[in-house]
Amino acid sequence: MRRQTASTLLRVPVLTRGIRLGEVESVLLDAEEPRILGLEVRCGDGASRFLPFSTARRGAQGIEVDSPFMLLDSRELEFYSARGRPLASVPELADARIAPDGALVVPLSAQR
């Protein structure tokens, strides 16, 4: 997800082998560090699930995962939501670039 900004992940489809599983509803950040923990994905069955950032990769059509089993159920989503914060609550990080490890890098021009 190089050269991507955090906000560009919103509303992006999540797929496995070309099959659409859902779309990104929210980007969940670490509570202390400017780092992406994972993505809240609204799936085709209407359920929201948690996708750990380390299991996602940006493809031509959206965010690709190796298996639908990478999407964790509501219990895990609640766990990470309670320990993290949504990107929407930290608007200054919306245009931060995403490092390969999920860290958010704010351009110097935006820090002034």
WOJOTA-V338374 format. One line per field, one symbol per residue. phi: phi as a letter, one per 30 degrees, with the letter a starting at -180 (. if undefined). Layout:
phi->???
This chain:
phi->.dicceddddiddcbbhicdclbdcacccedccdbddlbdcddddjdcbcceedccbdcdclccbdaddddcddddddedddcbbdeedbedcecddcdedjdccddedddd
